[in-house]
Amino acid sequence: MSKEVSLEVVQLELLLNLADLIAQGFETALLAALNDVGGSVLFNRRLDGDPQFQRIAAVMVGPEADVALVFLDHAGTTIHVESASESARMIAREAEKARDRICSDAE
């Protein structure tokens, strides 16, 4: 059974699609969007050797601490966002573990 994508993940994607990635840069645009939705970065790294994307950021948003993966294409102009819970990528499991560590440390 698949989990629905949270409103905060959708809002994040919309905000990032409206951002001027060339002028702001990936990290600045990401942090501004996360500030608007009340989220935080779990990690932000290069994807060496990936044929489609140059960067990935894992973020945590919403009251349920939903994890989203934010990808930046090689041109640096297009963002792709997917919910970690819906993703088959191995890095999605790593992102969820990072969220779990942060949430358990906060308790």
Biopython code that builds the backbone (N, CA, C, O; Angstrom):
import numpy as np
from Bio.PDB.StructureBuilder import StructureBuilder

atoms = [
    (1, "MET", "N", (0.851, -1.179, 0.000)),
    (1, "MET", "CA", (0.000, 0.000, 0.000)),
    (1, "MET", "C", (0.892, 1.236, 0.000)),
    (1, "MET", "O", (1.814, 1.333, 0.810)),
    (2, "SER", "N", (0.628, 2.173, -0.895)),
    (2, "SER", "CA", (1.470, 3.361, -0.975)),
    (2, "SER", "C", (0.925, 4.471, -0.087)),
    (2, "SER", "O", (-0.282, 4.617, 0.107)),
    (3, "LYS", "N", (1.854, 5.235, 0.437)),
    (3, "LYS", "CA", (1.514, 6.366, 1.283)),
    (3, "LYS", "C", (1.308, 7.590, 0.396)),
    (3, "LYS", "O", (2.031, 7.775, -0.583)),
    (4, "GLU", "N", (0.338, 8.416, 0.729)),
    (4, "GLU", "CA", (0.118, 9.636, -0.025)),
    (4, "GLU", "C", (1.251, 10.616, 0.221)),
    (4, "GLU", "O", (1.809, 10.677, 1.317)),
    (5, "VAL", "N", (1.588, 11.389, -0.818)),
    (5, "VAL", "CA", (2.608, 12.417, -0.686)),
    (5, "VAL", "C", (2.021, 13.552, 0.144)),
    (5, "VAL", "O", (0.891, 13.983, -0.087)),
    (6, "SER", "N", (2.799, 14.032, 1.114)),
    (6, "SER", "CA", (2.296, 15.064, 2.015)),
    (6, "SER", "C", (2.164, 16.406, 1.311)),
    (6, "SER", "O", (2.819, 16.670, 0.303)),
    (7, "LEU", "N", (1.305, 17.239, 1.866)),
    (7, "LEU", "CA", (1.106, 18.586, 1.337)),
    (7, "LEU", "C", (2.405, 19.371, 1.355)),
    (7, "LEU", "O", (2.676, 20.139, 0.431)),
    (8, "GLU", "N", (3.209, 19.192, 2.387)),
    (8, "GLU", "CA", (4.473, 19.914, 2.497)),
    (8, "GLU", "C", (5.456, 19.532, 1.388)),
    (8, "GLU", "O", (6.198, 20.384, 0.899)),
    (9, "VAL", "N", (5.463, 18.262, 0.992)),
    (9, "VAL", "CA", (6.323, 17.835, -0.118)),
    (9, "VAL", "C", (5.856, 18.488, -1.415)),
    (9, "VAL", "O", (6.677, 18.938, -2.215)),
    (10, "VAL", "N", (4.557, 18.543, -1.624)),
    (10, "VAL", "CA", (4.000, 19.199, -2.813)),
    (10, "VAL", "C", (4.329, 20.686, -2.797)),
    (10, "VAL", "O", (4.727, 21.243, -3.821)),
    (11, "GLN", "N", (4.167, 21.331, -1.652)),
    (11, "GLN", "CA", (4.498, 22.756, -1.531)),
    (11, "GLN", "C", (5.975, 22.998, -1.813)),
    (11, "GLN", "O", (6.327, 23.954, -2.503)),
    (12, "LEU", "N", (6.825, 22.153, -1.292)),
    (12, "LEU", "CA", (8.256, 22.270, -1.530)),
    (12, "LEU", "C", (8.561, 22.188, -3.021)),
    (12, "LEU", "O", (9.320, 22.999, -3.551)),
    (13, "GLU", "N", (7.973, 21.219, -3.685)),
    (13, "GLU", "CA", (8.202, 21.065, -5.121)),
    (13, "GLU", "C", (7.735, 22.303, -5.891)),
    (13, "GLU", "O", (8.431, 22.774, -6.791)),
    (14, "LEU", "N", (6.565, 22.826, -5.542)),
    (14, "LEU", "CA", (6.062, 24.030, -6.212)),
    (14, "LEU", "C", (6.990, 25.221, -5.990)),
    (14, "LEU", "O", (7.297, 25.949, -6.935)),
    (15, "LEU", "N", (7.434, 25.424, -4.767)),
    (15, "LEU", "CA", (8.338, 26.531, -4.474)),
    (15, "LEU", "C", (9.654, 26.398, -5.231)),
    (15, "LEU", "O", (10.181, 27.388, -5.740)),
    (16, "LEU", "N", (10.182, 25.195, -5.308)),
    (16, "LEU", "CA", (11.436, 24.991, -6.022)),
    (16, "LEU", "C", (11.261, 25.180, -7.524)),
    (16, "LEU", "O", (12.168, 25.671, -8.197)),
    (17, "ASN", "N", (10.115, 24.800, -8.049)),
    (17, "ASN", "CA", (9.864, 24.999, -9.477)),
    (17, "ASN", "C", (9.734, 26.476, -9.822)),
    (17, "ASN", "O", (9.980, 26.869, -10.962)),
    (18, "LEU", "N", (9.349, 27.296, -8.849)),
    (18, "LEU", "CA", (9.238, 28.743, -9.062)),
    (18, "LEU", "C", (10.564, 29.475, -8.841)),
    (18, "LEU", "O", (10.712, 30.626, -9.253)),
    (19, "ALA", "N", (11.512, 28.824, -8.203)),
    (19, "ALA", "CA", (12.794, 29.454, -7.868)),
    (19, "ALA", "C", (13.641, 29.649, -9.124)),
    (19, "ALA", "O", (13.563, 28.869, -10.073)),
    (20, "ASP", "N", (14.444, 30.698, -9.107)),
    (20, "ASP", "CA", (15.422, 30.954, -10.168)),
    (20, "ASP", "C", (16.725, 30.269, -9.757)),
    (20, "ASP", "O", (17.559, 30.856, -9.067)),
    (21, "LEU", "N", (16.883, 29.030, -10.188)),
    (21, "LEU", "CA", (18.030, 28.221, -9.766)),
    (21, "LEU", "C", (19.354, 28.784, -10.268)),
    (21, "LEU", "O", (20.380, 28.645, -9.602)),
    (22, "ILE", "N", (19.339, 29.414, -11.427)),
    (22, "ILE", "CA", (20.568, 29.983, -11.971)),
    (22, "ILE", "C", (21.025, 31.148, -11.085)),
    (22, "ILE", "O", (22.198, 31.230, -10.719)),
    (23, "ALA", "N", (20.108, 32.037, -10.746)),
    (23, "ALA", "CA", (20.463, 33.214, -9.942)),
    (23, "ALA", "C", (20.733, 32.845, -8.484)),
    (23, "ALA", "O", (21.679, 33.353, -7.884)),
    (24, "GLN", "N", (19.910, 31.966, -7.911)),
    (24, "GLN", "CA", (20.023, 31.637, -6.489)),
    (24, "GLN", "C", (21.018, 30.530, -6.199)),
    (24, "GLN", "O", (21.707, 30.559, -5.179)),
    (25, "GLY", "N", (21.095, 29.579, -7.072)),
    (25, "GLY", "CA", (21.854, 28.368, -6.801)),
    (25, "GLY", "C", (20.974, 27.354, -6.089)),
    (25, "GLY", "O", (19.977, 27.709, -5.460)),
    (26, "PHE", "N", (21.352, 26.100, -6.194)),
    (26, "PHE", "CA", (20.556, 24.998, -5.651)),
    (26, "PHE", "C", (20.374, 25.106, -4.144)),
    (26, "PHE", "O", (19.250, 25.039, -3.648)),
    (27, "GLU", "N", (21.458, 25.271, -3.422)),
    (27, "GLU", "CA", (21.368, 25.262, -1.960)),
    (27, "GLU", "C", (20.554, 26.440, -1.429)),
    (27, "GLU", "O", (19.731, 26.268, -0.530)),
    (28, "THR", "N", (20.776, 27.626, -1.972)),
    (28, "THR", "CA", (20.034, 28.805, -1.513)),
    (28, "THR", "C", (18.549, 28.664, -1.804)),
    (28, "THR", "O", (17.714, 28.969, -0.952)),
    (29, "ALA", "N", (18.215, 28.201, -3.013)),
    (29, "ALA", "CA", (16.807, 27.998, -3.370)),
    (29, "ALA", "C", (16.170, 26.944, -2.477)),
    (29, "ALA", "O", (15.029, 27.097, -2.041)),
    (30, "LEU", "N", (16.911, 25.874, -2.208)),
    (30, "LEU", "CA", (16.406, 24.803, -1.352)),
    (30, "LEU", "C", (16.152, 25.308, 0.066)),
    (30, "LEU", "O", (15.096, 25.043, 0.640)),
    (31, "LEU", "N", (17.110, 26.029, 0.627)),
    (31, "LEU", "CA", (16.952, 26.537, 1.992)),
    (31, "LEU", "C", (15.804, 27.535, 2.092)),
    (31, "LEU", "O", (15.080, 27.539, 3.088)),
    (32, "ALA", "N", (15.626, 28.375, 1.085)),
    (32, "ALA", "CA", (14.514, 29.331, 1.090)),
    (32, "ALA", "C", (13.178, 28.600, 1.052)),
    (32, "ALA", "O", (12.253, 28.954, 1.783)),
    (33, "ALA", "N", (13.074, 27.584, 0.203)),
    (33, "ALA", "CA", (11.827, 26.815, 0.108)),
    (33, "ALA", "C", (11.560, 26.067, 1.413)),
    (33, "ALA", "O", (10.424, 26.027, 1.885)),
    (34, "LEU", "N", (12.593, 25.479, 1.991)),
    (34, "LEU", "CA", (12.424, 24.767, 3.265)),
    (34, "LEU", "C", (12.017, 25.707, 4.386)),
    (34, "LEU", "O", (11.237, 25.331, 5.261)),
    (35, "ASN", "N", (12.534, 26.914, 4.366)),
    (35, "ASN", "CA", (12.143, 27.909, 5.361)),
    (35, "ASN", "C", (10.643, 28.198, 5.257)),
    (35, "ASN", "O", (9.965, 28.352, 6.273)),
    (36, "ASP", "N", (10.130, 28.271, 4.027)),
    (36, "ASP", "CA", (8.709, 28.551, 3.814)),
    (36, "ASP", "C", (7.797, 27.405, 4.250)),
    (36, "ASP", "O", (6.662, 27.644, 4.662)),
    (37, "VAL", "N", (8.279, 26.165, 4.162)),
    (37, "VAL", "CA", (7.437, 25.019, 4.530)),
    (37, "VAL", "C", (7.809, 24.437, 5.894)),
    (37, "VAL", "O", (7.216, 23.452, 6.331)),
    (38, "GLY", "N", (8.779, 25.038, 6.558)),
    (38, "GLY", "CA", (9.171, 24.551, 7.882)),
    (38, "GLY", "C", (9.909, 23.234, 7.835)),
    (38, "GLY", "O", (9.669, 22.356, 8.664)),
    (39, "GLY", "N", (10.810, 23.083, 6.870)),
    (39, "GLY", "CA", (11.556, 21.837, 6.734)),
    (39, "GLY", "C", (13.027, 22.022, 7.035)),
    (39, "GLY", "O", (13.484, 23.126, 7.331)),
    (40, "SER", "N", (13.767, 20.917, 6.954)),
    (40, "SER", "CA", (15.209, 20.971, 7.197)),
    (40, "SER", "C", (15.927, 19.983, 6.277)),
    (40, "SER", "O", (15.344, 19.020, 5.778)),
    (41, "VAL", "N", (17.211, 20.261, 6.076)),
    (41, "VAL", "CA", (18.051, 19.419, 5.221)),
    (41, "VAL", "C", (18.621, 18.271, 6.049)),
    (41, "VAL", "O", (19.160, 18.480, 7.136)),
    (42, "LEU", "N", (18.493, 17.075, 5.524)),
    (42, "LEU", "CA", (19.130, 15.904, 6.148)),
    (42, "LEU", "C", (20.535, 15.730, 5.593)),
    (42, "LEU", "O", (21.483, 15.502, 6.344)),
    (43, "PHE", "N", (20.666, 15.837, 4.269)),
    (43, "PHE", "CA", (21.972, 15.881, 3.625)),
    (43, "PHE", "C", (21.817, 16.479, 2.237)),
    (43, "PHE", "O", (20.728, 16.501, 1.663)),
    (44, "ASN", "N", (22.941, 16.964, 1.714)),
    (44, "ASN", "CA", (22.996, 17.586, 0.389)),
    (44, "ASN", "C", (24.340, 17.193, -0.193)),
    (44, "ASN", "O", (25.382, 17.571, 0.341)),
    (45, "ARG", "N", (24.326, 16.437, -1.282)),
    (45, "ARG", "CA", (25.596, 15.941, -1.823)),
    (45, "ARG", "C", (25.588, 15.833, -3.336)),
    (45, "ARG", "O", (24.541, 15.843, -3.982)),
    (46, "ARG", "N", (26.790, 15.731, -3.876)),
    (46, "ARG", "CA", (26.949, 15.507, -5.312)),
    (46, "ARG", "C", (26.603, 14.068, -5.639)),
    (46, "ARG", "O", (26.727, 13.172, -4.804)),
    (47, "LEU", "N", (26.163, 13.865, -6.881)),
    (47, "LEU", "CA", (25.911, 12.515, -7.380)),
    (47, "LEU", "C", (26.891, 12.251, -8.524)),
    (47, "LEU", "O", (26.537, 12.374, -9.697)),
    (48, "ASP", "N", (28.092, 11.898, -8.180)),
    (48, "ASP", "CA", (29.098, 11.620, -9.196)),
    (48, "ASP", "C", (28.700, 10.397, -10.018)),
    (48, "ASP", "O", (28.322, 9.361, -9.472)),
    (49, "GLY", "N", (28.790, 10.534, -11.326)),
    (49, "GLY", "CA", (28.516, 9.408, -12.211)),
    (49, "GLY", "C", (27.059, 9.168, -12.528)),
    (49, "GLY", "O", (26.750, 8.251, -13.289)),
    (50, "ASP", "N", (26.149, 9.952, -11.977)),
    (50, "ASP", "CA", (24.731, 9.770, -12.281)),
    (50, "ASP", "C", (24.450, 10.361, -13.666)),
    (50, "ASP", "O", (24.862, 11.487, -13.943)),
    (51, "PRO", "N", (23.762, 9.629, -14.534)),
    (51, "PRO", "CA", (23.527, 10.116, -15.892)),
    (51, "PRO", "C", (22.521, 11.263, -15.990)),
    (51, "PRO", "O", (22.507, 11.981, -16.990)),
    (52, "GLN", "N", (21.695, 11.442, -14.987)),
    (52, "GLN", "CA", (20.616, 12.427, -15.068)),
    (52, "GLN", "C", (20.789, 13.607, -14.112)),
    (52, "GLN", "O", (20.460, 14.741, -14.461)),
    (53, "PHE", "N", (21.300, 13.348, -12.914)),
    (53, "PHE", "CA", (21.332, 14.385, -11.878)),
    (53, "PHE", "C", (22.752, 14.638, -11.378)),
    (53, "PHE", "O", (23.585, 13.731, -11.351)),
    (54, "GLN", "N", (23.017, 15.897, -10.980)),
    (54, "GLN", "CA", (24.316, 16.260, -10.430)),
    (54, "GLN", "C", (24.311, 16.353, -8.910)),
    (54, "GLN", "O", (25.352, 16.170, -8.278)),
    (55, "ARG", "N", (23.146, 16.637, -8.309)),
    (55, "ARG", "CA", (23.054, 16.785, -6.850)),
    (55, "ARG", "C", (21.775, 16.139, -6.337)),
    (55, "ARG", "O", (20.788, 15.984, -7.057)),
    (56, "ILE", "N", (21.836, 15.769, -5.060)),
    (56, "ILE", "CA", (20.649, 15.312, -4.343)),
    (56, "ILE", "C", (20.673, 15.926, -2.954)),
    (56, "ILE", "O", (21.714, 16.002, -2.302)),
    (57, "ALA", "N", (19.516, 16.355, -2.526)),
    (57, "ALA", "CA", (19.331, 16.768, -1.138)),
    (57, "ALA", "C", (18.180, 15.940, -0.580)),
    (57, "ALA", "O", (17.139, 15.783, -1.218)),
    (58, "ALA", "N", (18.384, 15.419, 0.610)),
    (58, "ALA", "CA", (17.302, 14.757, 1.330)),
    (58, "ALA", "C", (16.815, 15.754, 2.359)),
    (58, "ALA", "O", (17.611, 16.349, 3.084)),
    (59, "VAL", "N", (15.504, 15.937, 2.421)),
    (59, "VAL", "CA", (14.926, 16.923, 3.325)),
    (59, "VAL", "C", (13.800, 16.302, 4.139)),
    (59, "VAL", "O", (13.202, 15.299, 3.749)),
    (60, "MET", "N", (13.528, 16.921, 5.273)),
    (60, "MET", "CA", (12.463, 16.472, 6.165)),
    (60, "MET", "C", (11.465, 17.621, 6.296)),
    (60, "MET", "O", (11.846, 18.750, 6.606)),
    (61, "VAL", "N", (10.178, 17.325, 6.057)),
    (61, "VAL", "CA", (9.144, 18.355, 6.100)),
    (61, "VAL", "C", (7.889, 17.836, 6.786)),
    (61, "VAL", "O", (7.627, 16.634, 6.827)),
    (62, "GLY", "N", (7.123, 18.778, 7.323)),
    (62, "GLY", "CA", (5.798, 18.472, 7.854)),
    (62, "GLY", "C", (5.790, 17.878, 9.241)),
    (62, "GLY", "O", (6.827, 17.488, 9.778)),
    (63, "PRO", "N", (4.601, 17.816, 9.813)),
    (63, "PRO", "CA", (4.450, 17.316, 11.186)),
    (63, "PRO", "C", (4.771, 15.832, 11.330)),
    (63, "PRO", "O", (5.065, 15.358, 12.427)),
    (64, "GLU", "N", (4.713, 15.100, 10.217)),
    (64, "GLU", "CA", (5.028, 13.666, 10.248)),
    (64, "GLU", "C", (6.480, 13.391, 9.891)),
    (64, "GLU", "O", (6.878, 12.234, 9.751)),
    (65, "ALA", "N", (7.282, 14.455, 9.739)),
    (65, "ALA", "CA", (8.698, 14.338, 9.373)),
    (65, "ALA", "C", (8.861, 13.531, 8.083)),
    (65, "ALA", "O", (9.683, 12.619, 8.004)),
    (66, "ASP", "N", (8.057, 13.888, 7.072)),
    (66, "ASP", "CA", (8.151, 13.224, 5.771)),
    (66, "ASP", "C", (9.496, 13.536, 5.129)),
    (66, "ASP", "O", (10.012, 14.647, 5.255)),
    (67, "VAL", "N", (10.052, 12.559, 4.449)),
    (67, "VAL", "CA", (11.338, 12.728, 3.781)),
    (67, "VAL", "C", (11.107, 12.824, 2.281)),
    (67, "VAL", "O", (10.400, 12.011, 1.686)),
    (68, "ALA", "N", (11.728, 13.845, 1.684)),
    (68, "ALA", "CA", (11.673, 14.018, 0.238)),
    (68, "ALA", "C", (13.096, 14.057, -0.300)),
    (68, "ALA", "O", (14.025, 14.505, 0.372)),
    (69, "LEU", "N", (13.238, 13.580, -1.521)),
    (69, "LEU", "CA", (14.505, 13.651, -2.232)),
    (69, "LEU", "C", (14.376, 14.739, -3.279)),
    (69, "LEU", "O", (13.426, 14.743, -4.062)),
    (70, "VAL", "N", (15.327, 15.662, -3.296)),
    (70, "VAL", "CA", (15.317, 16.772, -4.243)),
    (70, "VAL", "C", (16.548, 16.623, -5.125)),
    (70, "VAL", "O", (17.679, 16.673, -4.640)),
    (71, "PHE", "N", (16.323, 16.442, -6.418)),
    (71, "PHE", "CA", (17.404, 16.230, -7.378)),
    (71, "PHE", "C", (17.568, 17.462, -8.262)),
    (71, "PHE", "O", (16.585, 18.106, -8.628)),
    (72, "LEU", "N", (18.806, 17.784, -8.602)),
    (72, "LEU", "CA", (19.126, 18.855, -9.534)),
    (72, "LEU", "C", (19.748, 18.235, -10.770)),
    (72, "LEU", "O", (20.696, 17.455, -10.678)),
    (73, "ASP", "N", (19.199, 18.593, -11.946)),
    (73, "ASP", "CA", (19.719, 18.020, -13.190)),
    (73, "ASP", "C", (21.100, 18.580, -13.517)),
    (73, "ASP", "O", (21.560, 19.537, -12.894)),
    (74, "HIS", "N", (21.752, 17.967, -14.503)),
    (74, "HIS", "CA", (23.113, 18.363, -14.864)),
    (74, "HIS", "C", (23.201, 19.785, -15.392)),
    (74, "HIS", "O", (24.242, 20.425, -15.248)),
    (75, "ALA", "N", (22.143, 20.293, -15.998)),
    (75, "ALA", "CA", (22.154, 21.665, -16.505)),
    (75, "ALA", "C", (22.037, 22.684, -15.371)),
    (75, "ALA", "O", (22.351, 23.861, -15.552)),
    (76, "GLY", "N", (21.590, 22.233, -14.213)),
    (76, "GLY", "CA", (21.424, 23.128, -13.076)),
    (76, "GLY", "C", (20.184, 23.995, -13.152)),
    (76, "GLY", "O", (20.098, 25.028, -12.488)),
    (77, "THR", "N", (19.223, 23.575, -13.961)),
    (77, "THR", "CA", (18.026, 24.388, -14.178)),
    (77, "THR", "C", (16.722, 23.695, -13.799)),
    (77, "THR", "O", (15.681, 24.345, -13.707)),
    (78, "THR", "N", (16.766, 22.404, -13.582)),
    (78, "THR", "CA", (15.532, 21.650, -13.334)),
    (78, "THR", "C", (15.656, 20.822, -12.065)),
    (78, "THR", "O", (16.672, 20.176, -11.810)),
    (79, "ILE", "N", (14.586, 20.864, -11.279)),
    (79, "ILE", "CA", (14.493, 20.122, -10.016)),
    (79, "ILE", "C", (13.505, 18.972, -10.209)),
    (79, "ILE", "O", (12.488, 19.111, -10.890)),
    (80, "HIS", "N", (13.824, 17.846, -9.602)),
    (80, "HIS", "CA", (12.901, 16.718, -9.528)),
    (80, "HIS", "C", (12.756, 16.362, -8.050)),
    (80, "HIS", "O", (13.753, 16.172, -7.354)),
    (81, "VAL", "N", (11.517, 16.274, -7.575)),
    (81, "VAL", "CA", (11.254, 15.958, -6.173)),
    (81, "VAL", "C", (10.467, 14.661, -6.106)),
    (81, "VAL", "O", (9.512, 14.465, -6.858)),
    (82, "GLU", "N", (10.870, 13.777, -5.203)),
    (82, "GLU", "CA", (10.089, 12.557, -4.977)),
    (82, "GLU", "C", (10.075, 12.235, -3.491)),
    (82, "GLU", "O", (11.025, 12.521, -2.763)),
    (83, "SER", "N", (9.004, 11.650, -3.074)),
    (83, "SER", "CA", (8.862, 11.223, -1.693)),
    (83, "SER", "C", (9.746, 9.999, -1.464)),
    (83, "SER", "O", (9.713, 9.054, -2.252)),
    (84, "ALA", "N", (10.529, 10.014, -0.400)),
    (84, "ALA", "CA", (11.407, 8.877, -0.106)),
    (84, "ALA", "C", (10.596, 7.604, 0.125)),
    (84, "ALA", "O", (11.039, 6.509, -0.219)),
    (85, "SER", "N", (9.415, 7.753, 0.704)),
    (85, "SER", "CA", (8.594, 6.561, 0.977)),
    (85, "SER", "C", (8.096, 5.908, -0.310)),
    (85, "SER", "O", (7.753, 4.726, -0.307)),
    (86, "GLU", "N", (8.052, 6.657, -1.401)),
    (86, "GLU", "CA", (7.597, 6.129, -2.687)),
    (86, "GLU", "C", (8.763, 5.714, -3.578)),
    (86, "GLU", "O", (8.557, 5.082, -4.614)),
    (87, "SER", "N", (9.970, 6.061, -3.189)),
    (87, "SER", "CA", (11.139, 5.858, -4.037)),
    (87, "SER", "C", (11.725, 4.468, -3.880)),
    (87, "SER", "O", (11.764, 3.913, -2.782)),
    (88, "ALA", "N", (12.180, 3.913, -4.997)),
    (88, "ALA", "CA", (12.870, 2.624, -4.970)),
    (88, "ALA", "C", (14.384, 2.812, -4.886)),
    (88, "ALA", "O", (15.125, 1.830, -4.846)),
    (89, "ARG", "N", (14.845, 4.049, -4.860)),
    (89, "ARG", "CA", (16.283, 4.333, -4.823)),
    (89, "ARG", "C", (16.868, 3.972, -3.458)),
    (89, "ARG", "O", (16.234, 4.177, -2.423)),
    (90, "MET", "N", (18.084, 3.434, -3.474)),
    (90, "MET", "CA", (18.771, 3.081, -2.219)),
    (90, "MET", "C", (19.011, 4.317, -1.346)),
    (90, "MET", "O", (18.983, 4.230, -0.118)),
    (91, "ILE", "N", (19.242, 5.447, -1.975)),
    (91, "ILE", "CA", (19.516, 6.669, -1.220)),
    (91, "ILE", "C", (18.289, 7.119, -0.426)),
    (91, "ILE", "O", (18.419, 7.851, 0.555)),
    (92, "ALA", "N", (17.097, 6.682, -0.846)),
    (92, "ALA", "CA", (15.874, 7.006, -0.098)),
    (92, "ALA", "C", (15.896, 6.330, 1.264)),
    (92, "ALA", "O", (15.469, 6.921, 2.256)),
    (93, "ARG", "N", (16.391, 5.094, 1.324)),
    (93, "ARG", "CA", (16.495, 4.400, 2.610)),
    (93, "ARG", "C", (17.509, 5.103, 3.508)),
    (93, "ARG", "O", (17.296, 5.227, 4.714)),
    (94, "GLU", "N", (18.611, 5.563, 2.917)),
    (94, "GLU", "CA", (19.617, 6.301, 3.680)),
    (94, "GLU", "C", (19.008, 7.582, 4.250)),
    (94, "GLU", "O", (19.273, 7.941, 5.397)),
    (95, "ALA", "N", (18.200, 8.263, 3.456)),
    (95, "ALA", "CA", (17.551, 9.504, 3.902)),
    (95, "ALA", "C", (16.583, 9.226, 5.053)),
    (95, "ALA", "O", (16.529, 9.987, 6.019)),
    (96, "GLU", "N", (15.831, 8.150, 4.950)),
    (96, "GLU", "CA", (14.896, 7.806, 6.029)),
    (96, "GLU", "C", (15.640, 7.452, 7.310)),
    (96, "GLU", "O", (15.179, 7.773, 8.406)),
    (97, "LYS", "N", (16.790, 6.793, 7.179)),
    (97, "LYS", "CA", (17.605, 6.481, 8.366)),
    (97, "LYS", "C", (18.141, 7.753, 9.000)),
    (97, "LYS", "O", (18.195, 7.862, 10.225)),
    (98, "ALA", "N", (18.538, 8.717, 8.177)),
    (98, "ALA", "CA", (19.018, 10.003, 8.699)),
    (98, "ALA", "C", (17.900, 10.709, 9.459)),
    (98, "ALA", "O", (18.132, 11.273, 10.529)),
    (99, "ARG", "N", (16.688, 10.680, 8.907)),
    (99, "ARG", "CA", (15.528, 11.269, 9.598)),
    (99, "ARG", "C", (15.283, 10.568, 10.920)),
    (99, "ARG", "O", (15.048, 11.220, 11.937)),
    (100, "ASP", "N", (15.337, 9.248, 10.914)),
    (100, "ASP", "CA", (15.081, 8.475, 12.132)),
    (100, "ASP", "C", (16.100, 8.800, 13.222)),
    (100, "ASP", "O", (15.751, 8.893, 14.399)),
    (101, "ARG", "N", (17.367, 8.973, 12.823)),
    (101, "ARG", "CA", (18.415, 9.325, 13.801)),
    (101, "ARG", "C", (18.123, 10.701, 14.400)),
    (101, "ARG", "O", (18.226, 10.887, 15.613)),
    (102, "ILE", "N", (17.764, 11.652, 13.561)),
    (102, "ILE", "CA", (17.487, 13.008, 14.043)),
    (102, "ILE", "C", (16.279, 13.006, 14.964)),
    (102, "ILE", "O", (16.300, 13.634, 16.022)),
    (103, "CYS", "N", (15.235, 12.308, 14.571)),
    (103, "CYS", "CA", (14.012, 12.268, 15.387)),
    (103, "CYS", "C", (14.249, 11.552, 16.721)),
    (103, "CYS", "O", (13.704, 11.964, 17.745)),
    (104, "SER", "N", (15.049, 10.495, 16.717)),
    (104, "SER", "CA", (15.313, 9.792, 17.980)),
    (104, "SER", "C", (16.218, 10.618, 18.884)),
    (104, "SER", "O", (16.089, 10.553, 20.107)),
    (105, "ASP", "N", (17.135, 11.395, 18.304)),
    (105, "ASP", "CA", (17.992, 12.276, 19.115)),
    (105, "ASP", "C", (17.197, 13.389, 19.764)),
    (105, "ASP", "O", (17.564, 13.873, 20.835)),
    (106, "ALA", "N", (16.102, 13.802, 19.122)),
    (106, "ALA", "CA", (15.285, 14.904, 19.634)),
    (106, "ALA", "C", (14.393, 14.468, 20.794)),
    (106, "ALA", "O", (13.884, 15.310, 21.533)),
    (107, "GLU", "N", (14.204, 13.172, 20.959)),
    (107, "GLU", "CA", (13.310, 12.674, 22.013)),
    (107, "GLU", "C", (13.940, 12.651, 23.367)),
    (107, "GLU", "O", (13.299, 12.255, 24.340)),
]
sb = StructureBuilder()
sb.init_structure("model")
sb.init_model(0)
sb.init_chain("A")
sb.init_seg("    ")
for serial, (resi, resn, name, xyz) in enumerate(atoms, 1):
    if name == "N":
        sb.init_residue(resn, " ", resi, " ")
    sb.init_atom(name, np.array(xyz, "f"), 0.0, 1.0, " ", f" {name:<3s}", serial, name[0])
structure = sb.get_structure()
